[in-house]
């Protein structure tokens, strides 16, 4: 398939659109698009373009932790230093409470925070279950976009003793 070149108006529209897009996961940014050079008159030399400075990488939650953490999570021997129960709240109230609890946990130098979200829906097709599990569905996004995202080392499903599928552990990073 032969590709056609964008017109000047289409390029301007595309540039405006790409500048307005906000990434879903801020830590996984795509490289900025390279500007195509526009033909310039060959009267003089144009100065070379400066290379873009790379953005400072944002610390993201780890998929796995070291073996001692993994063993403690599997065995249920973790003792959360702080817990918060979000189920039964509206999405806005739950989001607000989560951010407040994270701020408080970090201020108290807590390492393990238990967040109770409620169990995920048992069946997606049943009547009256449209809103069930809404907090559970949003919490990942809330944590990624939180002002404290760089302080979260890992997010793990809780041991059945602490709520199982209806709760998560937030393993927080130590102060730098």
CORCORWO-V736307 format. One record per residue. N is the residue number from 1. RES is the residue in three letters. NEAR is the number of other C-alpha atoms within 12 Angstrom. D_CENTER is the distance of its C-alpha to the mean C-alpha in Angstrom with 1 decimal. Layout:
n-><N N>
res-><RES RES>
near-><NEAR NEAR>
d_center-><D_CENTER D_CENTER>
//
This chain:
n-><1 2 3 4 5 6 7 8 9 10 11 12 13 14 15 16 17 18 19 20 21 22 23 24 25 26 27 28 29 30 31 32 33 34 35 36 37 38 39 40 41 42 43 44 45 46 47 48 49 50 51 52 53 54 55 56 57 58 59 60 61 62 63 64 65 66 67 68 69 70 71 72 73 74 75 76 77 78 79 80 81 82 83 84 85 86 87 88 89 90 91 92 93 94 95 96 97 98 99 100 101 102 103 104 105 106 107 108 109 110 111 112 113 114 115 116 117 118 119 120 121 122 123 124 125 126 127 128 129 130 131 132 133 134 135 136 137 138 139 140 141 142 143 144 145 146 147 148 149 150 151 152 153 154 155 156 157 158 159 160 161 162 163 164 165 166 167 168 169 170 171 172 173 174 175 176>
res-><UNK UNK UNK UNK UNK UNK UNK UNK UNK UNK UNK UNK UNK UNK UNK UNK UNK UNK UNK UNK UNK UNK UNK UNK UNK UNK UNK UNK UNK UNK UNK UNK UNK UNK UNK UNK UNK UNK UNK UNK UNK UNK UNK UNK UNK UNK UNK UNK UNK UNK UNK UNK UNK UNK UNK UNK UNK UNK UNK UNK UNK UNK UNK UNK UNK UNK UNK UNK UNK UNK UNK UNK UNK UNK UNK UNK UNK UNK UNK UNK UNK UNK UNK UNK UNK UNK UNK UNK UNK UNK UNK UNK UNK UNK UNK UNK UNK UNK UNK UNK UNK UNK UNK UNK UNK UNK UNK UNK UNK UNK UNK UNK UNK UNK UNK UNK UNK UNK UNK UNK UNK UNK UNK UNK UNK UNK UNK UNK UNK UNK UNK UNK UNK UNK UNK UNK UNK UNK UNK UNK UNK UNK UNK UNK UNK UNK UNK UNK UNK UNK UNK UNK UNK UNK UNK UNK UNK UNK UNK UNK UNK UNK UNK UNK UNK UNK UNK UNK UNK UNK UNK UNK UNK UNK UNK UNK>
near-><3 4 5 7 10 13 10 12 11 13 16 14 14 17 19 12 12 16 13 10 14 14 16 15 21 23 20 16 17 16 14 14 12 11 13 12 9 10 8 9 8 8 7 7 8 12 6 7 10 6 8 11 9 11 13 11 12 21 20 26 26 21 14 17 20 13 10 13 23 23 15 21 32 21 16 21 18 27 23 28 23 28 30 33 27 33 29 20 23 19 23 17 16 27 31 21 26 36 26 20 28 37 23 21 31 29 17 17 20 27 30 36 38 37 42 37 39 30 27 25 22 15 13 14 11 11 11 11 14 15 21 26 29 27 35 33 22 23 33 27 19 25 34 28 24 24 18 29 31 28 33 35 30 32 33 36 32 36 26 20 20 30 25 23 23 30 33 35 41 41 42 38 27 17 16 8>
d_center-><37.4 38.3 35.6 36.7 35.7 33.9 36.1 35.6 34.5 32.0 30.6 30.3 28.5 26.1 25.3 24.8 22.4 20.3 20.2 18.9 15.9 12.4 9.9 7.2 5.2 7.0 7.8 9.6 12.0 15.2 18.4 20.2 23.0 26.3 28.9 32.0 35.0 37.4 41.1 42.7 46.4 47.8 49.5 47.7 44.9 41.4 39.4 36.8 33.1 31.1 28.2 24.8 23.3 20.1 17.1 16.3 13.6 10.6 10.5 7.8 8.6 11.7 12.9 16.2 17.8 21.5 24.2 25.1 21.7 21.6 25.2 24.6 21.7 24.0 27.0 25.5 27.0 24.0 24.8 21.9 22.9 21.3 20.4 19.4 20.4 18.4 20.3 23.0 21.2 20.4 16.8 17.2 19.0 16.5 13.6 16.0 17.3 13.9 13.4 17.1 17.1 14.4 16.6 19.7 18.6 17.8 21.1 22.9 21.5 20.4 19.0 18.3 17.1 17.8 16.0 18.3 16.8 19.9 20.9 19.6 22.3 25.3 26.3 24.6 28.0 29.7 30.9 29.2 25.8 23.9 22.0 21.8 18.5 16.6 14.7 13.9 12.6 10.3 9.1 6.1 5.0 6.6 5.2 1.8 5.0 7.4 10.3 10.3 7.0 9.6 11.8 10.1 12.0 11.3 10.7 13.9 16.1 18.9 22.5 24.8 26.5 23.5 22.6 21.6 19.5 19.5 17.6 14.9 15.3 13.0 14.6 14.5 15.6 19.1 20.1 20.8>
//
